[in-house]
Amino acid sequence: MADLITVEDPDDPRLTDYTGLTDVELRRKREPAEGLFIAEGEKVIRRAKEAGYEMRSMLLSAKWVDVMRDVIDELPAPVYAVSPELAEQVTGYHVHRGALASMQRKPLPTAADLLRTARRVVIMESVNDHTNIGAIFRSAAALGMDAVLLSPDCADPLYRRSVKVSMGAVFSVPYARLDTWPKGLESVREAGFTLLALTPDEKARPLDEAAPHTMDRVALMLGAEGDGLSTQALVAADEWVRIPMSHGVDSLNVGAAAAVAFYAVATGRPHA
């Protein structure tokens, strides 16, 4: 059973994992280096625990202690009970859901490990908006994609905002980073995947014509909001595909486009 510890000093060193959560640059460097990530809210904390992530500690406002009692009772890690005001002083923002947990990261699998058994793969290039990362992972989980591969410069899926937007779906879909870009795409092709680049370019085939759901192994490539896929990535693809648009709309937000494309890729395929 975890120790329930009341903390009244925002500078208490035991709360270090939770300091400065709104400083994106600091947390982006610090969390991977220290092997931790922050789960926010009851559902996300429970999903992280169910996914096998080890908990380092929890930070709870008083009214959440009873809600999380079953989790607390199973934990060997300390649980810090704080006032909402102190939580805000430590983290830098009002913690609306009243519950935070510092979780230990797991070693990432290699791309080769994931490609060995996957059939439907998402590849992201330079997607650095944490909200978009979270939305894409949530759609990937919901619509039956098997794995996610990230270019070296993509944002961290375990950053607090990404985890929160995904509602914990980042724990459900395995992911890995490609070591090189775009050269790493060749290893995906060598594993038997057809590389489909999603782009609004008129030269691209409509998704329904390309019929990706009939292909044996598909890797769907997505670019960053605004810029889209780079020229190098487009050249490396086997085929360009697009979502047909109406009413003069030229493109969708990458999170929305991903959901539409995932459905087209997985249609007719049984989901777990």
Buried (B, 14 or more C-beta within 10 A) or exposed (E): EBEBEEBEEBEBEEBBBBBEBEEBEEBBEBBBEBEBBBBBBBBBBBBBBEEEBEBBBBBBBEEBBEEBEEBBEEBEBBBBBBEBEBBBBBBBEEBEBBBBBBBBBEEBBBBEEBBEEBBBBBBBBBBBBBBBBBBBBBBBBBBBBBBBBBBEEBBBBBBBBBBBBBBBBBBBBBBBBBEEBBEBBEBBBEBEBBBBBBBBEEEBEEBEEBBBBEBEBBBBBBBBBEEBBBEEBBEBBBEBBBBEEEEEEEBBBBBBBBBBBBBBBBBEEEEE
